Amino acid sequence: MERDYAPPKKRSVIIAGHQTSISLEPMFWDALEAAARERGCPVNALVAEIDVARLDADQPPNLTSAIRQWLFERKGSAA
């Protein structure tokens, strides 16, 4: 399936009771929503889980980068 390139879309999420905004391209939002559905949890909960994991890294990336990397690793492990 060929997909058009699209600019990032900004959405608000709540992590640990705090609202933050994340800008991701639509294809990443779609993948994040699918991953949350597969896990049976809200997108906010999945983003919070990714946030905790990224903060444990020696050099934590920003949250948006962490989400993209998490999705990429997930896709690779499914292949």
N, CA, C and O atoms as a Maestro MAE file, in Angstrom:
{
 s_m_m2io_version
 :::
 2.0.0
}

f_m_ct {
 s_m_title
 :::
 protein
 m_atom[316] {
  # First column is atom index #
  i_m_mmod_type
  r_m_x_coord
  r_m_y_coord
  r_m_z_coord
  i_m_residue_number
  s_m_chain_name
  s_m_pdb_residue_name
  s_m_pdb_atom_name
  i_m_atomic_number
  :::
  1 25 0.849 -1.182 0.000 1 A "MET " " N  " 7
  2 3 0.000 0.000 0.000 1 A "MET " " CA " 6
  3 2 0.888 1.235 0.000 1 A "MET " " C  " 6
  4 15 1.749 1.397 0.865 1 A "MET " " O  " 8
  5 25 0.670 2.090 -0.967 2 A "GLU " " N  " 7
  6 3 1.431 3.332 -1.037 2 A "GLU " " CA " 6
  7 2 0.735 4.383 -0.195 2 A "GLU " " C  " 6
  8 15 -0.492 4.481 -0.192 2 A "GLU " " O  " 8
  9 25 1.530 5.167 0.521 3 A "ARG " " N  " 7
  10 3 0.956 6.166 1.417 3 A "ARG " " CA " 6
  11 2 1.536 7.530 1.075 3 A "ARG " " C  " 6
  12 15 2.734 7.655 0.821 3 A "ARG " " O  " 8
  13 25 0.698 8.539 1.069 4 A "ASP " " N  " 7
  14 3 1.175 9.903 0.852 4 A "ASP " " CA " 6
  15 2 1.953 10.366 2.070 4 A "ASP " " C  " 6
  16 15 1.634 10.016 3.206 4 A "ASP " " O  " 8
  17 25 2.966 11.151 1.811 5 A "TYR " " N  " 7
  18 3 3.678 11.777 2.927 5 A "TYR " " CA " 6
  19 2 2.777 12.844 3.516 5 A "TYR " " C  " 6
  20 15 2.086 13.561 2.792 5 A "TYR " " O  " 8
  21 25 2.791 12.942 4.827 6 A "ALA " " N  " 7
  22 3 1.925 13.910 5.491 6 A "ALA " " CA " 6
  23 2 2.699 14.563 6.632 6 A "ALA " " C  " 6
  24 15 3.539 13.923 7.265 6 A "ALA " " O  " 8
  25 25 2.417 15.821 6.887 7 A "PRO " " N  " 7
  26 3 3.096 16.501 7.990 7 A "PRO " " CA " 6
  27 2 2.609 15.976 9.337 7 A "PRO " " C  " 6
  28 15 1.540 15.372 9.423 7 A "PRO " " O  " 8
  29 25 3.393 16.206 10.385 8 A "PRO " " N  " 7
  30 3 2.978 15.768 11.724 8 A "PRO " " CA " 6
  31 2 1.670 16.427 12.156 8 A "PRO " " C  " 6
  32 15 1.358 17.558 11.784 8 A "PRO " " O  " 8
  33 25 0.928 15.679 12.950 9 A "LYS " " N  " 7
  34 3 -0.299 16.183 13.582 9 A "LYS " " CA " 6
  35 2 -0.044 16.234 15.079 9 A "LYS " " C  " 6
  36 15 0.479 15.285 15.663 9 A "LYS " " O  " 8
  37 25 -0.413 17.339 15.689 10 A "LYS " " N  " 7
  38 3 -0.214 17.505 17.128 10 A "LYS " " CA " 6
  39 2 -1.465 17.043 17.865 10 A "LYS " " C  " 6
  40 15 -2.586 17.406 17.509 10 A "LYS " " O  " 8
  41 25 -1.250 16.229 18.906 11 A "ARG " " N  " 7
  42 3 -2.341 15.774 19.764 11 A "ARG " " CA " 6
  43 2 -1.900 15.901 21.218 11 A "ARG " " C  " 6
  44 15 -0.711 15.863 21.532 11 A "ARG " " O  " 8
  45 25 -2.864 16.049 22.072 12 A "SER " " N  " 7
  46 3 -2.594 16.117 23.507 12 A "SER " " CA " 6
  47 2 -2.779 14.737 24.120 12 A "SER " " C  " 6
  48 15 -3.712 14.008 23.785 12 A "SER " " O  " 8
  49 25 -1.870 14.398 25.023 13 A "VAL " " N  " 7
  50 3 -1.984 13.160 25.791 13 A "VAL " " CA " 6
  51 2 -1.739 13.498 27.252 13 A "VAL " " C  " 6
  52 15 -1.142 14.524 27.577 13 A "VAL " " O  " 8
  53 25 -2.207 12.624 28.121 14 A "ILE " " N  " 7
  54 3 -1.999 12.823 29.551 14 A "ILE " " CA " 6
  55 2 -1.071 11.736 30.047 14 A "ILE " " C  " 6
  56 15 -1.345 10.548 29.883 14 A "ILE " " O  " 8
  57 25 0.034 12.150 30.657 15 A "ILE " " N  " 7
  58 3 1.025 11.237 31.213 15 A "ILE " " CA " 6
  59 2 1.200 11.602 32.672 15 A "ILE " " C  " 6
  60 15 1.529 12.742 32.998 15 A "ILE " " O  " 8
  61 25 0.982 10.640 33.550 16 A "ALA " " N  " 7
  62 3 1.124 10.844 34.994 16 A "ALA " " CA " 6
  63 2 0.351 12.085 35.458 16 A "ALA " " C  " 6
  64 15 0.830 12.859 36.287 16 A "ALA " " O  " 8
  65 25 -0.843 12.252 34.910 17 A "GLY " " N  " 7
  66 3 -1.702 13.348 35.313 17 A "GLY " " CA " 6
  67 2 -1.367 14.697 34.701 17 A "GLY " " C  " 6
  68 15 -2.000 15.701 35.027 17 A "GLY " " O  " 8
  69 25 -0.375 14.730 33.813 18 A "HIS " " N  " 7
  70 3 0.029 15.985 33.180 18 A "HIS " " CA " 6
  71 2 -0.239 15.915 31.681 18 A "HIS " " C  " 6
  72 15 0.079 14.924 31.024 18 A "HIS " " O  " 8
  73 25 -0.826 16.975 31.160 19 A "GLN " " N  " 7
  74 3 -1.103 17.034 29.732 19 A "GLN " " CA " 6
  75 2 0.143 17.492 28.994 19 A "GLN " " C  " 6
  76 15 0.826 18.424 29.417 19 A "GLN " " O  " 8
  77 25 0.428 16.823 27.888 20 A "THR " " N  " 7
  78 3 1.533 17.220 27.024 20 A "THR " " CA " 6
  79 2 1.090 17.017 25.585 20 A "THR " " C  " 6
  80 15 0.170 16.243 25.320 20 A "THR " " O  " 8
  81 25 1.732 17.698 24.667 21 A "SER " " N  " 7
  82 3 1.367 17.511 23.265 21 A "SER " " CA " 6
  83 2 2.505 16.793 22.547 21 A "SER " " C  " 6
  84 15 3.686 16.987 22.839 21 A "SER " " O  " 8
  85 25 2.102 15.966 21.608 22 A "ILE " " N  " 7
  86 3 3.039 15.171 20.821 22 A "ILE " " CA " 6
  87 2 2.709 15.393 19.358 22 A "ILE " " C  " 6
  88 15 1.542 15.374 18.969 22 A "ILE " " O  " 8
  89 25 3.728 15.601 18.552 23 A "SER " " N  " 7
  90 3 3.550 15.754 17.110 23 A "SER " " CA " 6
  91 2 4.113 14.523 16.416 23 A "SER " " C  " 6
  92 15 5.314 14.256 16.468 23 A "SER " " O  " 8
  93 25 3.235 13.784 15.772 24 A "LEU " " N  " 7
  94 3 3.620 12.602 15.004 24 A "LEU " " CA " 6
  95 2 2.924 12.629 13.654 24 A "LEU " " C  " 6
  96 15 1.825 13.167 13.518 24 A "LEU " " O  " 8
  97 25 3.566 12.051 12.674 25 A "GLU " " N  " 7
  98 3 2.949 11.904 11.378 25 A "GLU " " CA " 6
  99 2 1.766 10.937 11.514 25 A "GLU " " C  " 6
  100 15 1.778 10.065 12.383 25 A "GLU " " O  " 8
  101 25 0.733 11.089 10.652 26 A "PRO " " N  " 7
  102 3 -0.453 10.233 10.755 26 A "PRO " " CA " 6
  103 2 -0.147 8.738 10.767 26 A "PRO " " C  " 6
  104 15 -0.814 7.979 11.468 26 A "PRO " " O  " 8
  105 25 0.853 8.308 10.001 27 A "MET " " N  " 7
  106 3 1.163 6.875 9.984 27 A "MET " " CA " 6
  107 2 1.638 6.393 11.359 27 A "MET " " C  " 6
  108 15 1.377 5.249 11.733 27 A "MET " " O  " 8
  109 25 2.331 7.249 12.114 28 A "PHE " " N  " 7
  110 3 2.762 6.872 13.457 28 A "PHE " " CA " 6
  111 2 1.587 6.891 14.432 28 A "PHE " " C  " 6
  112 15 1.507 6.038 15.316 28 A "PHE " " O  " 8
  113 25 0.676 7.853 14.282 29 A "TRP " " N  " 7
  114 3 -0.523 7.850 15.129 29 A "TRP " " CA " 6
  115 2 -1.328 6.575 14.878 29 A "TRP " " C  " 6
  116 15 -1.811 5.944 15.818 29 A "TRP " " O  " 8
  117 25 -1.470 6.202 13.609 30 A "ASP " " N  " 7
  118 3 -2.209 4.986 13.276 30 A "ASP " " CA " 6
  119 2 -1.562 3.761 13.918 30 A "ASP " " C  " 6
  120 15 -2.252 2.913 14.485 30 A "ASP " " O  " 8
  121 25 -0.242 3.671 13.827 31 A "ALA " " N  " 7
  122 3 0.481 2.527 14.391 31 A "ALA " " CA " 6
  123 2 0.382 2.519 15.914 31 A "ALA " " C  " 6
  124 15 0.241 1.457 16.521 31 A "ALA " " O  " 8
  125 25 0.454 3.687 16.531 32 A "LEU " " N  " 7
  126 3 0.353 3.786 17.986 32 A "LEU " " CA " 6
  127 2 -1.045 3.376 18.453 32 A "LEU " " C  " 6
  128 15 -1.182 2.659 19.444 32 A "LEU " " O  " 8
  129 25 -2.069 3.825 17.751 33 A "GLU " " N  " 7
  130 3 -3.441 3.449 18.088 33 A "GLU " " CA " 6
  131 2 -3.651 1.949 17.919 33 A "GLU " " C  " 6
  132 15 -4.325 1.323 18.737 33 A "GLU " " O  " 8
  133 25 -3.081 1.367 16.865 34 A "ALA " " N  " 7
  134 3 -3.202 -0.081 16.642 34 A "ALA " " CA " 6
  135 2 -2.503 -0.856 17.758 34 A "ALA " " C  " 6
  136 15 -3.032 -1.856 18.244 34 A "ALA " " O  " 8
  137 25 -1.329 -0.403 18.163 35 A "ALA " " N  " 7
  138 3 -0.593 -1.066 19.240 35 A "ALA " " CA " 6
  139 2 -1.381 -0.999 20.544 35 A "ALA " " C  " 6
  140 15 -1.432 -1.976 21.292 35 A "ALA " " O  " 8
  141 25 -1.987 0.135 20.814 36 A "ALA " " N  " 7
  142 3 -2.789 0.286 22.033 36 A "ALA " " CA " 6
  143 2 -3.996 -0.650 21.994 36 A "ALA " " C  " 6
  144 15 -4.324 -1.288 22.995 36 A "ALA " " O  " 8
  145 25 -4.652 -0.730 20.840 37 A "ARG " " N  " 7
  146 3 -5.799 -1.648 20.702 37 A "ARG " " CA " 6
  147 2 -5.364 -3.094 20.938 37 A "ARG " " C  " 6
  148 15 -6.044 -3.845 21.637 37 A "ARG " " O  " 8
  149 25 -4.228 -3.481 20.353 38 A "GLU " " N  " 7
  150 3 -3.729 -4.852 20.518 38 A "GLU " " CA " 6
  151 2 -3.433 -5.165 21.980 38 A "GLU " " C  " 6
  152 15 -3.619 -6.297 22.426 38 A "GLU " " O  " 8
  153 25 -2.973 -4.164 22.724 39 A "ARG " " N  " 7
  154 3 -2.664 -4.356 24.138 39 A "ARG " " CA " 6
  155 2 -3.890 -4.176 25.031 39 A "ARG " " C  " 6
  156 15 -3.852 -4.478 26.224 39 A "ARG " " O  " 8
  157 25 -4.965 -3.685 24.442 40 A "GLY " " N  " 7
  158 3 -6.191 -3.471 25.202 40 A "GLY " " CA " 6
  159 2 -6.075 -2.326 26.192 40 A "GLY " " C  " 6
  160 15 -6.618 -2.389 27.294 40 A "GLY " " O  " 8
  161 25 -5.363 -1.277 25.792 41 A "CYS " " N  " 7
  162 3 -5.190 -0.126 26.678 41 A "CYS " " CA " 6
  163 2 -5.377 1.165 25.892 41 A "CYS " " C  " 6
  164 15 -5.292 1.164 24.664 41 A "CYS " " O  " 8
  165 25 -5.633 2.265 26.595 42 A "PRO " " N  " 7
  166 3 -5.738 3.557 25.920 42 A "PRO " " CA " 6
  167 2 -4.370 4.019 25.393 42 A "PRO " " C  " 6
  168 15 -3.325 3.620 25.906 42 A "PRO " " O  " 8
  169 25 -4.405 4.853 24.375 43 A "VAL " " N  " 7
  170 3 -3.163 5.409 23.827 43 A "VAL " " CA " 6
  171 2 -2.367 6.113 24.930 43 A "VAL " " C  " 6
  172 15 -1.145 5.982 24.996 43 A "VAL " " O  " 8
  173 25 -3.065 6.864 25.801 44 A "ASN " " N  " 7
  174 3 -2.359 7.561 26.895 44 A "ASN " " CA " 6
  175 2 -1.541 6.592 27.743 44 A "ASN " " C  " 6
  176 15 -0.412 6.902 28.124 44 A "ASN " " O  " 8
  177 25 -2.105 5.420 28.040 45 A "ALA " " N  " 7
  178 3 -1.398 4.441 28.864 45 A "ALA " " CA " 6
  179 2 -0.166 3.900 28.144 45 A "ALA " " C  " 6
  180 15 0.883 3.714 28.760 45 A "ALA " " O  " 8
  181 25 -0.290 3.651 26.857 46 A "LEU " " N  " 7
  182 3 0.857 3.165 26.088 46 A "LEU " " CA " 6
  183 2 1.940 4.228 26.006 46 A "LEU " " C  " 6
  184 15 3.123 3.922 26.161 46 A "LEU " " O  " 8
  185 25 1.551 5.466 25.766 47 A "VAL " " N  " 7
  186 3 2.529 6.563 25.722 47 A "VAL " " CA " 6
  187 2 3.219 6.697 27.082 47 A "VAL " " C  " 6
  188 15 4.427 6.925 27.138 47 A "VAL " " O  " 8
  189 25 2.478 6.562 28.158 48 A "ALA " " N  " 7
  190 3 3.079 6.633 29.499 48 A "ALA " " CA " 6
  191 2 4.096 5.513 29.700 48 A "ALA " " C  " 6
  192 15 5.153 5.732 30.292 48 A "ALA " " O  " 8
  193 25 3.780 4.321 29.212 49 A "GLU " " N  " 7
  194 3 4.707 3.188 29.313 49 A "GLU " " CA " 6
  195 2 5.994 3.464 28.527 49 A "GLU " " C  " 6
  196 15 7.093 3.199 29.013 49 A "GLU " " O  " 8
  197 25 5.848 3.992 27.322 50 A "ILE " " N  " 7
  198 3 7.017 4.338 26.498 50 A "ILE " " CA " 6
  199 2 7.826 5.430 27.182 50 A "ILE " " C  " 6
  200 15 9.056 5.409 27.148 50 A "ILE " " O  " 8
  201 25 7.138 6.386 27.803 51 A "ASP " " N  " 7
  202 3 7.811 7.483 28.502 51 A "ASP " " CA " 6
  203 2 8.666 6.961 29.650 51 A "ASP " " C  " 6
  204 15 9.808 7.389 29.814 51 A "ASP " " O  " 8
  205 25 8.134 6.052 30.437 52 A "VAL " " N  " 7
  206 3 8.890 5.477 31.558 52 A "VAL " " CA " 6
  207 2 10.133 4.748 31.035 52 A "VAL " " C  " 6
  208 15 11.225 4.895 31.584 52 A "VAL " " O  " 8
  209 25 9.953 3.969 29.979 53 A "ALA " " N  " 7
  210 3 11.082 3.216 29.411 53 A "ALA " " CA " 6
  211 2 12.160 4.152 28.883 53 A "ALA " " C  " 6
  212 15 13.349 3.891 29.072 53 A "ALA " " O  " 8
  213 25 11.766 5.233 28.227 54 A "ARG " " N  " 7
  214 3 12.769 6.144 27.660 54 A "ARG " " CA " 6
  215 2 13.552 6.839 28.751 54 A "ARG " " C  " 6
  216 15 14.740 7.110 28.579 54 A "ARG " " O  " 8
  217 25 12.908 7.136 29.876 55 A "LEU " " N  " 7
  218 3 13.591 7.828 30.968 55 A "LEU " " CA " 6
  219 2 14.630 6.944 31.643 55 A "LEU " " C  " 6
  220 15 15.519 7.443 32.332 55 A "LEU " " O  " 8
  221 25 14.519 5.621 31.446 56 A "ASP " " N  " 7
  222 3 15.511 4.690 31.980 56 A "ASP " " CA " 6
  223 2 16.754 4.588 31.106 56 A "ASP " " C  " 6
  224 15 17.752 4.000 31.523 56 A "ASP " " O  " 8
  225 25 16.713 5.148 29.908 57 A "ALA " " N  " 7
  226 3 17.854 5.081 28.988 57 A "ALA " " CA " 6
  227 2 18.997 5.962 29.486 57 A "ALA " " C  " 6
  228 15 18.778 6.958 30.175 57 A "ALA " " O  " 8
  229 25 20.218 5.573 29.124 58 A "ASP " " N  " 7
  230 3 21.399 6.363 29.504 58 A "ASP " " CA " 6
  231 2 21.317 7.780 28.940 58 A "ASP " " C  " 6
  232 15 21.661 8.746 29.620 58 A "ASP " " O  " 8
  233 25 20.863 7.895 27.707 59 A "GLN " " N  " 7
  234 3 20.680 9.204 27.063 59 A "GLN " " CA " 6
  235 2 19.259 9.255 26.513 59 A "GLN " " C  " 6
  236 15 19.038 8.977 25.334 59 A "GLN " " O  " 8
  237 25 18.295 9.609 27.364 60 A "PRO " " N  " 7
  238 3 16.892 9.570 26.933 60 A "PRO " " CA " 6
  239 2 16.608 10.495 25.750 60 A "PRO " " C  " 6
  240 15 16.974 11.670 25.765 60 A "PRO " " O  " 8
  241 25 15.948 9.949 24.722 61 A "PRO " " N  " 7
  242 3 15.518 10.803 23.614 61 A "PRO " " CA " 6
  243 2 14.276 11.577 24.040 61 A "PRO " " C  " 6
  244 15 13.705 11.315 25.098 61 A "PRO " " O  " 8
  245 25 13.864 12.528 23.211 62 A "ASN " " N  " 7
  246 3 12.595 13.187 23.517 62 A "ASN " " CA " 6
  247 2 11.468 12.180 23.312 62 A "ASN " " C  " 6
  248 15 11.663 11.142 22.681 62 A "ASN " " O  " 8
  249 25 10.306 12.488 23.841 63 A "LEU " " N  " 7
  250 3 9.202 11.538 23.837 63 A "LEU " " CA " 6
  251 2 8.772 11.157 22.421 63 A "LEU " " C  " 6
  252 15 8.504 9.986 22.154 63 A "LEU " " O  " 8
  253 25 8.705 12.108 21.535 64 A "THR " " N  " 7
  254 3 8.301 11.814 20.160 64 A "THR " " CA " 6
  255 2 9.268 10.834 19.508 64 A "THR " " C  " 6
  256 15 8.842 9.890 18.842 64 A "THR " " O  " 8
  257 25 10.551 11.051 19.695 65 A "SER " " N  " 7
  258 3 11.553 10.131 19.144 65 A "SER " " CA " 6
  259 2 11.421 8.754 19.777 65 A "SER " " C  " 6
  260 15 11.535 7.739 19.090 65 A "SER " " O  " 8
  261 25 11.183 8.717 21.074 66 A "ALA " " N  " 7
  262 3 11.032 7.438 21.769 66 A "ALA " " CA " 6
  263 2 9.839 6.659 21.217 66 A "ALA " " C  " 6
  264 15 9.913 5.440 21.059 66 A "ALA " " O  " 8
  265 25 8.746 7.353 20.926 67 A "ILE " " N  " 7
  266 3 7.560 6.687 20.370 67 A "ILE " " CA " 6
  267 2 7.884 6.111 19.000 67 A "ILE " " C  " 6
  268 15 7.546 4.961 18.718 67 A "ILE " " O  " 8
  269 25 8.530 6.889 18.150 68 A "ARG " " N  " 7
  270 3 8.886 6.395 16.812 68 A "ARG " " CA " 6
  271 2 9.809 5.184 16.911 68 A "ARG " " C  " 6
  272 15 9.629 4.200 16.194 68 A "ARG " " O  " 8
  273 25 10.807 5.260 17.809 69 A "GLN " " N  " 7
  274 3 11.741 4.135 17.969 69 A "GLN " " CA " 6
  275 2 11.025 2.905 18.505 69 A "GLN " " C  " 6
  276 15 11.288 1.792 18.048 69 A "GLN " " O  " 8
  277 25 10.128 3.084 19.465 70 A "TRP " " N  " 7
  278 3 9.373 1.971 20.021 70 A "TRP " " CA " 6
  279 2 8.550 1.295 18.930 70 A "TRP " " C  " 6
  280 15 8.521 0.068 18.838 70 A "TRP " " O  " 8
  281 25 7.882 2.097 18.107 71 A "LEU " " N  " 7
  282 3 7.077 1.549 17.022 71 A "LEU " " CA " 6
  283 2 7.943 0.830 16.002 71 A "LEU " " C  " 6
  284 15 7.555 -0.226 15.502 71 A "LEU " " O  " 8
  285 25 9.106 1.379 15.684 72 A "PHE " " N  " 7
  286 3 10.006 0.749 14.727 72 A "PHE " " CA " 6
  287 2 10.490 -0.593 15.261 72 A "PHE " " C  " 6
  288 15 10.498 -1.584 14.530 72 A "PHE " " O  " 8
  289 25 10.895 -0.634 16.531 73 A "GLU " " N  " 7
  290 3 11.356 -1.894 17.134 73 A "GLU " " CA " 6
  291 2 10.231 -2.919 17.176 73 A "GLU " " C  " 6
  292 15 10.449 -4.107 16.939 73 A "GLU " " O  " 8
  293 25 9.039 -2.451 17.476 74 A "ARG " " N  " 7
  294 3 7.872 -3.342 17.525 74 A "ARG " " CA " 6
  295 2 7.614 -3.943 16.154 74 A "ARG " " C  " 6
  296 15 7.358 -5.141 16.034 74 A "ARG " " O  " 8
  297 25 7.681 -3.125 15.136 75 A "LYS " " N  " 7
  298 3 7.450 -3.583 13.752 75 A "LYS " " CA " 6
  299 2 8.521 -4.611 13.368 75 A "LYS " " C  " 6
  300 15 8.223 -5.622 12.733 75 A "LYS " " O  " 8
  301 25 9.759 -4.340 13.759 76 A "GLY " " N  " 7
  302 3 10.848 -5.254 13.438 76 A "GLY " " CA " 6
  303 2 10.708 -6.597 14.121 76 A "GLY " " C  " 6
  304 15 11.076 -7.624 13.551 76 A "GLY " " O  " 8
  305 25 10.184 -6.604 15.332 77 A "SER " " N  " 7
  306 3 10.032 -7.858 16.064 77 A "SER " " CA " 6
  307 2 8.853 -8.668 15.546 77 A "SER " " C  " 6
  308 15 8.761 -9.868 15.803 77 A "SER " " O  " 8
  309 25 7.944 -8.012 14.813 78 A "ALA " " N  " 7
  310 3 6.785 -8.708 14.267 78 A "ALA " " CA " 6
  311 2 7.107 -9.365 12.929 78 A "ALA " " C  " 6
  312 15 6.339 -10.192 12.439 78 A "ALA " " O  " 8
  313 25 8.233 -9.001 12.345 79 A "ALA " " N  " 7
  314 3 8.588 -9.534 11.013 79 A "ALA " " CA " 6
  315 2 9.150 -10.930 11.088 79 A "ALA " " C  " 6
  316 15 9.495 -11.513 10.059 79 A "ALA " " O  " 8
  :::
 }
 m_bond[315] {
  # First column is bond index #
  i_m_from
  i_m_to
  i_m_order
  :::
  1 1 2 1
  2 2 3 1
  3 3 4 2
  4 3 5 1
  5 5 6 1
  6 6 7 1
  7 7 8 2
  8 7 9 1
  9 9 10 1
  10 10 11 1
  11 11 12 2
  12 11 13 1
  13 13 14 1
  14 14 15 1
  15 15 16 2
  16 15 17 1
  17 17 18 1
  18 18 19 1
  19 19 20 2
  20 19 21 1
  21 21 22 1
  22 22 23 1
  23 23 24 2
  24 23 25 1
  25 25 26 1
  26 26 27 1
  27 27 28 2
  28 27 29 1
  29 29 30 1
  30 30 31 1
  31 31 32 2
  32 31 33 1
  33 33 34 1
  34 34 35 1
  35 35 36 2
  36 35 37 1
  37 37 38 1
  38 38 39 1
  39 39 40 2
  40 39 41 1
  41 41 42 1
  42 42 43 1
  43 43 44 2
  44 43 45 1
  45 45 46 1
  46 46 47 1
  47 47 48 2
  48 47 49 1
  49 49 50 1
  50 50 51 1
  51 51 52 2
  52 51 53 1
  53 53 54 1
  54 54 55 1
  55 55 56 2
  56 55 57 1
  57 57 58 1
  58 58 59 1
  59 59 60 2
  60 59 61 1
  61 61 62 1
  62 62 63 1
  63 63 64 2
  64 63 65 1
  65 65 66 1
  66 66 67 1
  67 67 68 2
  68 67 69 1
  69 69 70 1
  70 70 71 1
  71 71 72 2
  72 71 73 1
  73 73 74 1
  74 74 75 1
  75 75 76 2
  76 75 77 1
  77 77 78 1
  78 78 79 1
  79 79 80 2
  80 79 81 1
  81 81 82 1
  82 82 83 1
  83 83 84 2
  84 83 85 1
  85 85 86 1
  86 86 87 1
  87 87 88 2
  88 87 89 1
  89 89 90 1
  90 90 91 1
  91 91 92 2
  92 91 93 1
  93 93 94 1
  94 94 95 1
  95 95 96 2
  96 95 97 1
  97 97 98 1
  98 98 99 1
  99 99 100 2
  100 99 101 1
  101 101 102 1
  102 102 103 1
  103 103 104 2
  104 103 105 1
  105 105 106 1
  106 106 107 1
  107 107 108 2
  108 107 109 1
  109 109 110 1
  110 110 111 1
  111 111 112 2
  112 111 113 1
  113 113 114 1
  114 114 115 1
  115 115 116 2
  116 115 117 1
  117 117 118 1
  118 118 119 1
  119 119 120 2
  120 119 121 1
  121 121 122 1
  122 122 123 1
  123 123 124 2
  124 123 125 1
  125 125 126 1
  126 126 127 1
  127 127 128 2
  128 127 129 1
  129 129 130 1
  130 130 131 1
  131 131 132 2
  132 131 133 1
  133 133 134 1
  134 134 135 1
  135 135 136 2
  136 135 137 1
  137 137 138 1
  138 138 139 1
  139 139 140 2
  140 139 141 1
  141 141 142 1
  142 142 143 1
  143 143 144 2
  144 143 145 1
  145 145 146 1
  146 146 147 1
  147 147 148 2
  148 147 149 1
  149 149 150 1
  150 150 151 1
  151 151 152 2
  152 151 153 1
  153 153 154 1
  154 154 155 1
  155 155 156 2
  156 155 157 1
  157 157 158 1
  158 158 159 1
  159 159 160 2
  160 159 161 1
  161 161 162 1
  162 162 163 1
  163 163 164 2
  164 163 165 1
  165 165 166 1
  166 166 167 1
  167 167 168 2
  168 167 169 1
  169 169 170 1
  170 170 171 1
  171 171 172 2
  172 171 173 1
  173 173 174 1
  174 174 175 1
  175 175 176 2
  176 175 177 1
  177 177 178 1
  178 178 179 1
  179 179 180 2
  180 179 181 1
  181 181 182 1
  182 182 183 1
  183 183 184 2
  184 183 185 1
  185 185 186 1
  186 186 187 1
  187 187 188 2
  188 187 189 1
  189 189 190 1
  190 190 191 1
  191 191 192 2
  192 191 193 1
  193 193 194 1
  194 194 195 1
  195 195 196 2
  196 195 197 1
  197 197 198 1
  198 198 199 1
  199 199 200 2
  200 199 201 1
  201 201 202 1
  202 202 203 1
  203 203 204 2
  204 203 205 1
  205 205 206 1
  206 206 207 1
  207 207 208 2
  208 207 209 1
  209 209 210 1
  210 210 211 1
  211 211 212 2
  212 211 213 1
  213 213 214 1
  214 214 215 1
  215 215 216 2
  216 215 217 1
  217 217 218 1
  218 218 219 1
  219 219 220 2
  220 219 221 1
  221 221 222 1
  222 222 223 1
  223 223 224 2
  224 223 225 1
  225 225 226 1
  226 226 227 1
  227 227 228 2
  228 227 229 1
  229 229 230 1
  230 230 231 1
  231 231 232 2
  232 231 233 1
  233 233 234 1
  234 234 235 1
  235 235 236 2
  236 235 237 1
  237 237 238 1
  238 238 239 1
  239 239 240 2
  240 239 241 1
  241 241 242 1
  242 242 243 1
  243 243 244 2
  244 243 245 1
  245 245 246 1
  246 246 247 1
  247 247 248 2
  248 247 249 1
  249 249 250 1
  250 250 251 1
  251 251 252 2
  252 251 253 1
  253 253 254 1
  254 254 255 1
  255 255 256 2
  256 255 257 1
  257 257 258 1
  258 258 259 1
  259 259 260 2
  260 259 261 1
  261 261 262 1
  262 262 263 1
  263 263 264 2
  264 263 265 1
  265 265 266 1
  266 266 267 1
  267 267 268 2
  268 267 269 1
  269 269 270 1
  270 270 271 1
  271 271 272 2
  272 271 273 1
  273 273 274 1
  274 274 275 1
  275 275 276 2
  276 275 277 1
  277 277 278 1
  278 278 279 1
  279 279 280 2
  280 279 281 1
  281 281 282 1
  282 282 283 1
  283 283 284 2
  284 283 285 1
  285 285 286 1
  286 286 287 1
  287 287 288 2
  288 287 289 1
  289 289 290 1
  290 290 291 1
  291 291 292 2
  292 291 293 1
  293 293 294 1
  294 294 295 1
  295 295 296 2
  296 295 297 1
  297 297 298 1
  298 298 299 1
  299 299 300 2
  300 299 301 1
  301 301 302 1
  302 302 303 1
  303 303 304 2
  304 303 305 1
  305 305 306 1
  306 306 307 1
  307 307 308 2
  308 307 309 1
  309 309 310 1
  310 310 311 1
  311 311 312 2
  312 311 313 1
  313 313 314 1
  314 314 315 1
  315 315 316 2
  :::
 }
}
